[in-house]
Amino acid sequence: MSQPRTPVFAANWKMCHGPVETGAFVGRFAPRHVRRDDATVVVFPPAISLPAFAAAVSGRPDLEFGVQDVHTEVKGAHTSGIAAAMVPATGATWGLAGHSERRREFGDTDADVGRKLVRLLEAGLRPVLCVGETLEERESGRLETVLHTQIREALRPLDREDRSRLVYAYEPVWAIGTGRTASPDDAAEAHAIVRDRLAQADGCDAEGSVILYGGSVKPANIEALLAASGVDGVLVGGASLDPESWASICAAGG
């Protein structure tokens, strides 16, 4: 029998908040955020800001953090690449893989995402696998096909034990940074599809897997999204860049 799923509040800062801004952010956010024993809070700063984030949250083990992306290779001549094995030295314990912006801007394929998951797991990091459809894919009735394919191909190189360690994030591409948010019913439908696919995948704990929603999440809609069936937390972009806004989101559902 699966254990109750622990909600996760994750912030993806993308290419915002350098080291100085990171320290200032934590200085404003930490006093506003009361530690929650019923949820996990994790921030994904730019790689250059990981040490600054670590220093700023020293003494606050409840504030976890991770890397936004890693290379598919272990090491080598890959200028600007970040090897997953380098990340734990910063204190980071999480890693994103498959974010739509990586897929769209950098050409990450489903196979690339699978290899990155392998590297993250080898490094002892907890991966968040991001999946989601474009507006054209949704309007053409391909939502289920897209989600099933992204999950199947990303899981392909993982063994049974590794598959059980993933967190998932459903992010409708059409709702990222657009101000347009999936309705709670939209989110519930997509999360059910993700969980159904996990139920079909060898080694996955469909009922125990945490599935986040990401896409124009903000304080005004966080409670409704968390109340949607199957939504176990959120992956937040723009609204996580403001300490007060992020503190409000992290207090939701408590």
Backbone as JSON, one array per atom type, in Angstrom:
{
  "sequence": "MSQPRTPVFAANWKMCHGPVETGAFVGRFAPRHVRRDDATVVVFPPAISLPAFAAAVSGRPDLEFGVQDVHTEVKGAHTSGIAAAMVPATGATWGLAGHSERRREFGDTDADVGRKLVRLLEAGLRPVLCVGETLEERESGRLETVLHTQIREALRPLDREDRSRLVYAYEPVWAIGTGRTASPDDAAEAHAIVRDRLAQADGCDAEGSVILYGGSVKPANIEALLAASGVDGVLVGGASLDPESWASICAAGG",
  "N": [[0.85, -1.2, 0.0], [0.58, 2.23, -0.86], [2.31, 5.01, 0.59], [0.98, 8.06, 2.05], [0.96, 10.83, -0.16], [3.38, 13.37, -0.11], [2.96, 16.79, -0.35], [4.57, 18.95, -2.73], [6.14, 22.03, -3.11], [7.51, 23.72, -5.6], [9.91, 25.91, -6.98], [10.85, 27.32, -9.98], [13.34, 29.23, -11.06], [14.4, 29.8, -13.48], [16.17, 31.78, -15.85], [16.77, 33.83, -13.96], [17.59, 35.87, -11.1], [20.59, 36.19, -10.01], [23.62, 35.49, -8.05], [23.76, 37.63, -6.09], [21.11, 38.66, -6.05], [19.85, 36.35, -5.28], [20.66, 35.91, -2.61], [19.46, 38.16, -1.44], [16.77, 37.61, -1.96], [16.27, 35.24, -0.41], [16.73, 36.33, 2.08], [14.48, 37.89, 2.42], [12.4, 36.09, 1.99], [12.68, 33.85, 3.78], [12.06, 34.7, 6.52], [9.35, 35.02, 6.23], [8.31, 32.59, 5.68], [6.96, 29.95, 7.3], [8.17, 27.0, 8.63], [7.04, 23.95, 7.24], [5.89, 20.83, 8.16], [4.37, 19.18, 6.72], [4.79, 19.35, 4.04], [7.01, 19.75, 1.21], [9.42, 22.15, 0.33], [11.07, 23.42, -2.41], [13.62, 24.99, -4.31], [14.68, 25.92, -7.56], [17.32, 27.45, -8.53], [19.26, 29.46, -10.94], [22.19, 27.8, -12.17], [24.56, 29.15, -11.52], [23.89, 30.39, -9.21], [23.57, 28.52, -7.24], [25.54, 28.02, -5.09], [25.23, 30.44, -3.68], [22.57, 30.3, -2.89], [22.69, 28.07, -1.22], [24.32, 29.06, 0.85], [22.69, 31.08, 1.82], [20.48, 29.75, 2.88], [21.49, 28.27, 4.93], [21.11, 26.67, 8.0], [18.43, 26.45, 7.63], [17.17, 23.76, 7.0], [14.78, 22.94, 5.95], [14.34, 24.25, 3.62], [14.85, 23.32, 0.55], [16.88, 22.69, -2.41], [17.68, 22.68, -5.97], [19.12, 21.72, -9.18], [18.62, 23.17, -12.41], [19.08, 21.86, -14.81], [21.02, 19.24, -16.31], [23.86, 17.8, -18.03], [23.74, 15.25, -20.59], [25.92, 13.58, -20.6], [28.56, 12.06, -18.63], [30.99, 13.42, -18.19], [33.38, 15.59, -19.87], [34.31, 17.2, -23.02], [32.35, 19.53, -23.11], [31.45, 22.4, -23.4], [30.08, 24.74, -21.21], [28.35, 22.91, -20.19], [26.85, 21.08, -17.45], [27.81, 18.63, -15.3], [26.01, 16.04, -13.76], [27.16, 14.82, -11.55], [28.66, 16.82, -10.42], [26.93, 18.41, -9.01], [25.95, 17.68, -6.31], [27.94, 18.65, -4.56], [27.38, 21.29, -4.17], [25.38, 21.28, -2.36], [22.87, 20.94, -3.3], [19.97, 18.9, -3.84], [18.09, 18.1, -5.65], [16.87, 17.81, -9.08], [15.86, 19.13, -12.22], [14.36, 17.79, -15.19], [13.62, 17.74, -18.61], [12.09, 20.07, -18.87], [9.81, 22.22, -20.56], [10.94, 24.44, -21.81], [13.58, 23.71, -22.14], [13.2, 21.64, -23.91], [12.07, 23.03, -26.08], [13.79, 25.3, -26.67], [16.38, 24.28, -26.63], [16.31, 21.89, -27.84], [16.01, 19.41, -26.53], [15.35, 16.03, -26.61], [12.96, 13.32, -26.03], [14.51, 11.09, -25.52], [16.92, 12.28, -24.74], [16.07, 13.43, -22.35], [15.55, 11.13, -20.86], [18.19, 10.16, -20.57], [19.26, 12.2, -19.04], [17.79, 11.91, -16.69], [18.86, 9.48, -15.82], [21.51, 10.31, -15.24], [21.04, 12.18, -13.18], [19.96, 10.51, -11.18], [22.12, 8.76, -10.79], [23.81, 10.5, -9.53], [22.65, 10.78, -7.12], [20.61, 12.56, -6.85], [17.27, 13.88, -6.61], [15.02, 13.49, -9.13], [12.86, 15.64, -11.05], [10.58, 15.01, -13.4], [9.5, 16.67, -16.17], [6.59, 17.07, -18.08], [4.36, 17.75, -20.84], [1.92, 19.32, -23.0], [1.68, 21.17, -26.13], [-0.34, 23.98, -27.23], [-1.38, 23.45, -29.76], [-1.18, 20.67, -29.85], [-2.94, 19.95, -27.81], [-5.39, 21.01, -28.77], [-5.72, 19.46, -31.0], [-6.45, 17.07, -30.01], [-4.48, 15.41, -28.93], [-3.49, 15.18, -26.37], [-3.36, 12.99, -24.48], [-1.8, 11.14, -25.93], [0.62, 12.55, -26.28], [1.5, 12.94, -23.6], [1.71, 10.27, -22.7], [3.7, 9.31, -24.45], [5.94, 10.96, -23.86], [6.43, 10.26, -21.18], [6.81, 7.46, -21.33], [9.11, 7.23, -23.01], [11.02, 8.68, -21.58], [11.25, 7.16, -19.28], [12.34, 4.84, -20.23], [15.23, 4.17, -20.12], [15.55, 3.67, -17.41], [15.8, 1.64, -14.48], [13.66, -0.52, -12.45], [13.84, 0.23, -9.7], [14.9, 2.83, -9.86], [12.85, 4.14, -11.22], [10.92, 4.44, -9.31], [11.71, 6.59, -7.85], [11.15, 9.03, -8.9], [9.72, 12.34, -9.21], [6.94, 13.93, -10.73], [6.04, 16.48, -13.07], [3.4, 18.08, -14.45], [3.13, 20.26, -17.04], [1.37, 22.31, -18.89], [2.3, 23.52, -21.94], [1.2, 25.71, -23.16], [0.4, 27.28, -21.08], [2.53, 28.32, -19.74], [4.13, 31.01, -18.48], [2.36, 32.64, -19.81], [0.21, 33.7, -18.58], [-2.12, 32.44, -18.88], [-3.95, 29.94, -17.43], [-4.36, 26.47, -16.83], [-7.55, 25.15, -16.14], [-8.83, 23.94, -12.96], [-10.16, 21.55, -13.6], [-9.0, 20.89, -16.07], [-6.36, 20.44, -15.2], [-6.79, 18.28, -13.45], [-7.67, 16.34, -15.28], [-5.36, 15.95, -16.89], [-3.48, 15.13, -14.98], [-4.62, 12.75, -14.2], [-4.24, 11.29, -16.51], [-1.44, 11.12, -16.57], [-1.03, 9.63, -14.22], [-2.35, 7.31, -14.89], [-0.72, 6.39, -16.97], [1.59, 5.82, -15.53], [0.67, 3.74, -14.02], [0.68, 1.76, -15.89], [3.33, 1.38, -16.36], [6.19, -0.55, -15.8], [7.44, -1.02, -12.58], [6.75, 1.47, -11.57], [5.12, 3.39, -9.07], [2.08, 4.17, -9.18], [0.01, 5.27, -7.56], [1.46, 6.26, -5.44], [3.16, 8.14, -6.51], [4.26, 11.48, -6.72], [2.74, 14.18, -8.31], [3.1, 17.2, -9.85], [1.62, 20.41, -10.67], [2.31, 22.76, -13.19], [2.3, 26.02, -14.51], [1.66, 29.17, -14.97], [1.0, 29.53, -12.25], [-0.16, 31.17, -9.36], [-0.65, 33.27, -6.38], [-3.4, 33.82, -6.44], [-4.67, 31.65, -7.63], [-3.78, 29.34, -6.47], [-4.98, 27.81, -4.38], [-7.26, 26.69, -5.58], [-6.09, 25.12, -7.56], [-4.59, 23.29, -6.05], [-6.66, 21.94, -4.9], [-7.66, 20.44, -6.92], [-8.34, 17.24, -8.29], [-5.88, 14.79, -7.86], [-3.7, 16.51, -7.98], [-0.66, 17.19, -6.57], [0.93, 19.23, -5.74], [2.92, 22.07, -6.81], [4.77, 23.47, -9.57], [6.39, 26.33, -9.94], [6.86, 29.28, -11.82], [7.21, 32.43, -12.76], [5.77, 33.64, -10.55], [7.21, 32.78, -8.41], [9.41, 34.34, -8.15], [9.15, 36.55, -6.62], [9.49, 37.27, -3.23], [7.34, 37.61, -1.35], [5.1, 36.76, -2.77], [5.85, 34.09, -3.33], [6.04, 33.08, -0.72], [3.36, 33.22, 0.02], [2.22, 31.36, -1.72], [3.54, 29.02, -0.87], [2.36, 28.67, 1.58], [-0.1, 27.73, 1.12], [-2.88, 25.46, 1.24], [-2.34, 24.38, 3.7]],
  "CA": [[0.0, 0.0, 0.0], [1.38, 3.43, -0.99], [2.26, 5.99, 1.67], [0.37, 9.32, 1.61], [1.87, 11.66, -0.95], [3.75, 14.63, 0.52], [2.92, 17.87, -1.33], [5.82, 19.63, -3.05], [6.06, 23.37, -3.67], [8.78, 23.89, -6.28], [10.09, 27.18, -7.69], [11.84, 27.31, -11.05], [13.69, 30.63, -11.3], [14.83, 29.93, -14.87], [17.36, 32.6, -15.97], [16.55, 35.01, -13.12], [18.2, 35.88, -9.77], [21.99, 35.84, -9.86], [24.0, 35.26, -6.66], [23.39, 38.73, -5.19], [19.66, 38.67, -5.93], [19.45, 35.14, -4.55], [20.82, 36.18, -1.18], [18.44, 39.12, -1.04], [15.48, 36.92, -1.98], [16.14, 34.37, 0.76], [16.65, 37.2, 3.24], [13.1, 38.36, 2.55], [11.46, 34.97, 2.0], [12.81, 32.95, 4.93], [11.28, 35.11, 7.7], [7.92, 34.97, 5.91], [7.89, 31.2, 5.48], [6.99, 29.1, 8.49], [8.47, 25.63, 8.25], [5.92, 23.02, 7.17], [6.26, 19.42, 8.25], [3.45, 18.43, 5.88], [5.07, 19.66, 2.64], [8.4, 20.0, 0.85], [9.64, 23.36, -0.44], [12.34, 23.3, -3.13], [13.85, 26.05, -5.29], [15.65, 25.63, -8.61], [17.93, 28.69, -9.01], [20.26, 29.24, -11.98], [23.34, 27.05, -11.65], [25.55, 30.05, -10.95], [23.4, 30.86, -7.91], [23.42, 27.42, -6.28], [26.29, 28.25, -3.85], [24.64, 31.56, -2.94], [21.35, 29.81, -2.25], [23.11, 27.19, -0.12], [24.79, 29.89, 1.95], [21.59, 31.87, 2.36], [19.53, 28.91, 3.62], [22.15, 27.5, 5.99], [20.29, 26.78, 9.19], [17.04, 26.19, 7.27], [17.16, 22.53, 6.21], [13.47, 22.73, 5.32], [14.35, 24.9, 2.31], [15.7, 22.49, -0.29], [17.13, 23.32, -3.72], [18.16, 21.76, -6.99], [19.67, 22.25, -10.42], [17.59, 23.23, -13.45], [19.39, 20.99, -15.94], [22.36, 18.64, -16.34], [24.22, 17.24, -19.33], [23.47, 13.82, -20.75], [27.16, 12.84, -20.43], [29.15, 12.09, -17.29], [31.97, 14.5, -18.21], [33.99, 15.68, -21.19], [34.46, 18.49, -23.68], [30.99, 20.03, -23.34], [31.51, 23.75, -22.87], [28.9, 25.28, -20.52], [27.56, 21.83, -19.62], [26.97, 20.78, -16.02], [27.71, 17.2, -15.03], [25.19, 15.8, -12.57], [28.02, 14.46, -10.42], [29.19, 18.04, -9.81], [25.89, 19.16, -8.32], [25.81, 17.48, -4.87], [28.92, 19.43, -3.81], [26.77, 22.58, -3.86], [24.33, 21.07, -1.37], [21.6, 20.69, -3.99], [19.52, 17.51, -3.74], [17.07, 17.88, -6.65], [17.22, 18.21, -10.43], [14.81, 19.12, -13.23], [14.65, 17.19, -16.49], [12.52, 17.77, -19.56], [11.26, 21.28, -18.88], [9.4, 22.56, -21.93], [11.86, 25.41, -22.4], [14.73, 22.94, -22.58], [12.78, 20.9, -25.11], [11.81, 23.94, -27.19], [14.9, 26.18, -27.0], [17.65, 23.57, -26.73], [16.13, 20.68, -28.62], [16.05, 18.17, -25.76], [14.39, 15.0, -27.03], [12.55, 12.42, -24.95], [15.66, 10.24, -25.22], [17.84, 13.11, -23.95], [15.5, 13.57, -21.02], [15.8, 9.87, -20.18], [19.6, 10.09, -20.19], [19.48, 13.14, -17.94], [17.26, 11.27, -15.49], [19.87, 8.51, -15.39], [22.63, 11.04, -14.62], [20.58, 12.73, -11.9], [19.83, 9.41, -10.23], [23.47, 8.3, -10.48], [24.42, 11.49, -8.64], [21.92, 10.79, -5.86], [19.66, 13.67, -6.84], [15.87, 13.49, -6.83], [14.61, 14.14, -10.37], [11.49, 16.02, -11.4], [10.38, 14.84, -14.83], [8.48, 17.58, -16.66], [5.91, 16.67, -19.3], [3.25, 18.63, -21.14], [1.56, 19.46, -24.41], [1.5, 22.49, -26.68], [-1.74, 24.28, -27.49], [-1.77, 22.74, -30.97], [-1.35, 19.26, -29.5], [-4.18, 19.82, -27.04], [-6.57, 21.28, -29.6], [-5.88, 18.39, -31.99], [-6.85, 15.86, -29.32], [-3.31, 14.55, -28.73], [-3.0, 15.32, -25.0], [-3.02, 11.69, -23.9], [-0.69, 10.55, -26.7], [1.84, 13.28, -25.97], [1.94, 12.63, -22.23], [2.13, 8.86, -22.64], [4.97, 9.15, -25.16], [7.01, 11.62, -23.11], [6.73, 9.47, -19.99], [7.34, 6.15, -21.74], [10.47, 7.33, -23.54], [11.92, 9.15, -20.52], [11.46, 6.07, -18.33], [12.9, 3.67, -20.9], [16.55, 3.72, -19.65], [15.58, 3.54, -15.95], [15.37, 0.35, -13.94], [12.47, -0.46, -11.6], [14.11, 0.99, -8.48], [15.05, 4.23, -10.2], [11.57, 4.7, -11.61], [10.14, 4.73, -8.12], [12.28, 7.75, -7.16], [10.84, 10.25, -9.64], [8.56, 13.22, -9.06], [6.5, 14.34, -12.06], [5.42, 17.8, -13.17], [2.63, 18.33, -15.67], [3.17, 21.69, -17.36], [0.84, 22.62, -20.22], [3.2, 24.51, -22.52], [0.42, 26.91, -23.5], [0.1, 28.05, -19.87], [3.77, 28.7, -19.08], [4.52, 32.39, -18.71], [1.39, 33.31, -20.67], [-0.89, 34.21, -17.78], [-3.26, 31.54, -19.11], [-3.79, 28.8, -16.54], [-5.3, 25.37, -16.97], [-8.56, 25.12, -15.08], [-8.67, 22.76, -12.1], [-10.63, 20.36, -14.32], [-7.94, 20.57, -17.04], [-5.24, 19.87, -14.46], [-7.19, 16.96, -12.96], [-7.69, 15.42, -16.42], [-3.99, 15.63, -17.3], [-2.83, 14.38, -13.91], [-5.16, 11.39, -14.26], [-3.57, 10.63, -17.63], [-0.08, 10.8, -16.13], [-1.07, 8.54, -13.24], [-2.73, 6.1, -15.62], [0.46, 5.91, -17.68], [2.49, 5.24, -14.53], [0.1, 2.45, -13.62], [1.02, 0.81, -16.93], [4.78, 1.28, -16.49], [6.81, -1.48, -14.87], [8.26, -0.45, -11.53], [6.24, 2.75, -11.1], [4.07, 3.38, -8.06], [1.18, 5.2, -9.68], [-0.71, 5.93, -6.47], [2.4, 6.91, -4.54], [3.97, 9.15, -7.2], [3.86, 12.89, -6.58], [2.6, 14.85, -9.61], [2.93, 18.64, -9.67], [1.09, 21.19, -11.78], [3.07, 23.98, -13.47], [1.78, 26.82, -15.61], [1.02, 30.41, -14.51], [0.51, 29.41, -10.87], [0.01, 32.4, -8.58], [-1.43, 33.22, -5.14], [-4.84, 33.9, -6.68], [-5.27, 30.38, -8.08], [-3.09, 28.19, -5.89], [-5.87, 26.95, -3.59], [-8.12, 25.94, -6.5], [-5.29, 24.11, -8.23], [-4.26, 22.23, -5.09], [-7.88, 21.19, -4.61], [-8.0, 19.61, -8.07], [-8.05, 15.82, -8.09], [-4.6, 14.27, -8.33], [-2.63, 17.52, -7.95], [0.06, 17.0, -5.31], [1.81, 20.36, -5.5], [3.07, 22.96, -7.95], [6.07, 23.92, -10.07], [6.02, 27.73, -10.17], [7.86, 30.1, -12.48], [7.25, 33.86, -12.48], [5.27, 34.03, -9.23], [8.17, 32.39, -7.36], [10.53, 35.28, -8.15], [8.87, 37.56, -5.59], [9.47, 36.56, -1.94], [6.03, 37.62, -0.73], [4.24, 35.88, -3.57], [6.27, 32.71, -3.12], [5.66, 32.72, 0.65], [1.92, 33.01, 0.02], [1.98, 30.08, -2.4], [4.04, 27.93, -0.02], [1.5, 28.52, 2.76], [-1.4, 27.25, 0.67], [-3.26, 24.08, 1.48], [-1.87, 23.9, 5.0]],
  "C": [[0.88, 1.24, 0.0], [1.22, 4.32, 0.24], [1.56, 7.25, 1.14], [1.39, 10.17, 0.87], [2.12, 13.0, -0.25], [3.75, 15.73, -0.54], [4.3, 18.51, -1.51], [5.51, 20.99, -3.65], [7.42, 23.67, -4.27], [8.8, 25.2, -7.06], [11.18, 27.01, -8.73], [12.14, 28.75, -11.43], [14.19, 30.87, -12.73], [16.09, 30.81, -14.94], [17.17, 33.93, -15.24], [17.25, 34.79, -11.78], [19.62, 35.32, -9.79], [22.34, 35.7, -8.39], [23.58, 36.37, -5.71], [21.88, 38.76, -4.97], [19.15, 37.46, -5.15], [19.56, 35.35, -3.05], [19.76, 37.13, -0.66], [17.06, 38.47, -0.98], [15.29, 36.08, -0.72], [16.02, 35.2, 2.03], [15.25, 37.73, 3.48], [12.11, 37.21, 2.67], [11.49, 34.18, 3.31], [12.02, 33.41, 6.15], [9.77, 35.01, 7.48], [7.4, 33.54, 5.81], [8.07, 30.4, 6.76], [7.19, 27.66, 8.05], [7.22, 24.76, 8.3], [6.44, 21.59, 7.22], [5.41, 18.56, 7.33], [3.71, 18.68, 4.39], [6.56, 19.89, 2.46], [8.47, 21.26, 0.0], [11.02, 23.27, -1.08], [12.43, 24.4, -4.19], [14.91, 25.6, -6.28], [16.21, 26.95, -9.14], [18.78, 28.41, -10.25], [21.49, 28.56, -11.38], [24.36, 27.95, -10.97], [25.17, 30.52, -9.55], [23.24, 29.75, -6.88], [24.24, 27.65, -5.0], [25.7, 29.39, -3.02], [23.37, 31.13, -2.23], [21.7, 28.94, -1.05], [23.54, 28.01, 1.09], [23.64, 30.62, 2.62], [20.62, 31.04, 3.2], [20.22, 28.04, 4.67], [21.39, 27.73, 7.3], [18.81, 26.6, 8.92], [16.98, 24.94, 6.4], [15.82, 22.23, 5.55], [13.4, 23.38, 3.94], [15.36, 24.18, 1.42], [15.9, 23.17, -1.65], [17.74, 22.31, -4.68], [18.65, 22.49, -8.21], [18.61, 22.17, -11.52], [17.83, 22.26, -14.6], [20.78, 20.42, -15.75], [22.6, 18.08, -17.74], [23.9, 15.75, -19.38], [24.73, 12.97, -20.51], [27.71, 13.0, -19.03], [30.16, 13.22, -17.17], [32.5, 14.61, -19.63], [34.02, 17.1, -21.73], [33.1, 19.03, -24.09], [30.89, 21.42, -22.71], [30.13, 24.23, -22.42], [28.04, 24.18, -19.9], [27.81, 21.65, -18.14], [26.79, 19.29, -15.84], [26.91, 17.0, -13.74], [26.04, 15.5, -11.35], [28.63, 15.67, -9.72], [28.21, 18.7, -8.84], [25.84, 18.93, -6.82], [26.79, 18.29, -4.02], [28.39, 20.81, -3.45], [25.76, 22.49, -2.72], [22.98, 20.81, -1.98], [21.25, 19.2, -3.94], [18.47, 17.15, -4.78], [17.6, 18.24, -8.03], [16.01, 18.14, -11.34], [15.29, 18.4, -14.48], [13.41, 17.31, -17.37], [11.65, 19.0, -19.53], [10.99, 21.71, -20.31], [10.34, 23.55, -22.6], [13.16, 24.74, -22.83], [14.39, 22.17, -23.85], [12.68, 21.85, -26.3], [13.06, 24.72, -27.62], [16.2, 25.43, -27.28], [17.53, 22.23, -27.44], [16.21, 19.38, -27.85], [14.97, 17.22, -26.24], [13.97, 14.17, -25.83], [13.71, 11.51, -24.55], [16.7, 11.0, -24.4], [17.36, 13.21, -22.51], [15.73, 12.29, -20.22], [17.24, 9.75, -19.71], [19.92, 11.05, -19.04], [18.92, 12.59, -16.63], [18.24, 10.26, -14.94], [21.0, 9.21, -14.67], [22.24, 11.61, -13.26], [20.51, 11.65, -10.83], [21.2, 8.86, -9.84], [24.14, 9.22, -9.47], [23.7, 11.57, -7.29], [20.94, 11.93, -5.73], [18.24, 13.15, -7.09], [15.35, 14.21, -8.06], [13.13, 14.51, -10.38], [11.38, 15.93, -12.91], [9.21, 15.71, -15.28], [7.9, 17.08, -17.98], [4.77, 17.64, -19.56], [3.09, 18.84, -22.63], [1.49, 20.92, -24.83], [0.0, 22.73, -26.91], [-2.23, 23.53, -28.73], [-2.02, 21.26, -30.69], [-2.63, 19.03, -28.72], [-5.4, 19.98, -27.94], [-6.79, 20.21, -30.66], [-6.18, 17.05, -31.33], [-5.71, 14.91, -29.0], [-2.75, 14.61, -27.31], [-2.52, 13.99, -24.44], [-1.82, 11.07, -24.61], [0.63, 11.23, -26.36], [2.37, 12.93, -24.59], [2.44, 11.2, -22.11], [3.49, 8.67, -23.3], [6.13, 9.77, -24.38], [7.41, 10.79, -21.88], [7.38, 8.14, -20.37], [8.81, 6.24, -22.17], [11.46, 7.8, -22.48], [12.23, 8.04, -19.53], [12.24, 4.91, -18.92], [14.27, 3.25, -20.35], [16.64, 3.47, -18.14], [15.15, 2.14, -15.53], [14.21, 0.56, -12.97], [12.7, 0.41, -10.36], [14.21, 2.48, -8.78], [13.72, 4.88, -10.56], [10.73, 5.12, -10.41], [10.58, 6.01, -7.42], [11.89, 9.08, -7.81], [9.64, 11.01, -9.07], [8.22, 13.69, -10.47], [5.88, 15.73, -11.99], [4.71, 17.91, -14.5], [2.6, 19.84, -15.9], [2.62, 21.91, -18.78], [1.64, 23.76, -20.82], [2.47, 25.81, -22.81], [0.1, 27.77, -22.28], [1.36, 28.53, -19.16], [4.15, 30.12, -19.47], [3.55, 33.18, -19.56], [0.3, 34.01, -19.88], [-2.14, 33.37, -17.93], [-3.03, 30.28, -18.3], [-4.8, 27.71, -16.89], [-6.31, 25.44, -15.84], [-8.28, 23.93, -14.18], [-9.11, 21.47, -12.78], [-9.6, 19.92, -15.37], [-6.78, 19.88, -16.34], [-5.57, 18.46, -13.98], [-7.19, 15.94, -14.08], [-6.27, 14.99, -16.8], [-3.27, 14.81, -16.23], [-3.34, 12.94, -13.88], [-4.5, 10.61, -15.4], [-2.15, 10.23, -17.24], [-0.1, 9.62, -15.17], [-1.47, 7.22, -13.89], [-1.53, 5.53, -16.37], [1.44, 5.25, -16.71], [1.99, 3.88, -14.07], [0.44, 1.36, -14.63], [2.53, 0.54, -17.03], [5.36, 0.37, -15.41], [7.66, -0.74, -13.86], [7.77, 0.87, -10.97], [5.13, 2.55, -10.08], [3.1, 4.5, -8.41], [0.5, 5.97, -8.56], [0.22, 6.69, -5.54], [3.2, 8.02, -5.17], [3.38, 10.54, -7.02], [3.85, 13.53, -7.97], [2.25, 16.31, -9.35], [2.25, 19.25, -10.88], [1.95, 22.43, -11.95], [2.49, 24.72, -14.65], [0.99, 28.02, -15.11], [0.33, 30.24, -13.15], [0.79, 30.72, -10.14], [-0.85, 32.33, -7.32], [-2.93, 33.19, -5.37], [-5.46, 32.57, -7.08], [-4.7, 29.15, -7.41], [-4.04, 27.27, -5.14], [-6.75, 26.1, -4.5], [-7.34, 24.84, -7.19], [-4.94, 22.96, -7.29], [-5.47, 21.36, -4.76], [-8.28, 20.27, -5.75], [-7.56, 18.17, -7.83], [-6.7, 15.44, -8.67], [-3.45, 15.25, -8.33], [-1.96, 17.5, -6.58], [0.99, 18.17, -4.97], [1.97, 21.13, -6.79], [4.54, 23.19, -8.29], [5.82, 25.32, -10.61], [7.18, 28.48, -10.81], [7.83, 31.52, -11.98], [6.82, 34.26, -11.08], [6.22, 33.64, -8.11], [9.34, 33.36, -7.27], [10.36, 36.4, -7.13], [8.73, 36.87, -4.23], [8.09, 36.5, -1.3], [5.06, 36.7, -1.47], [4.57, 34.42, -3.33], [5.89, 32.24, -1.71], [4.16, 32.44, 0.73], [1.57, 31.67, -0.62], [2.37, 28.92, -1.51], [3.19, 27.71, 1.23], [0.15, 27.9, 2.41], [-1.63, 25.79, 1.03], [-2.87, 23.54, 2.84], [-2.97, 23.83, 6.03]]
}
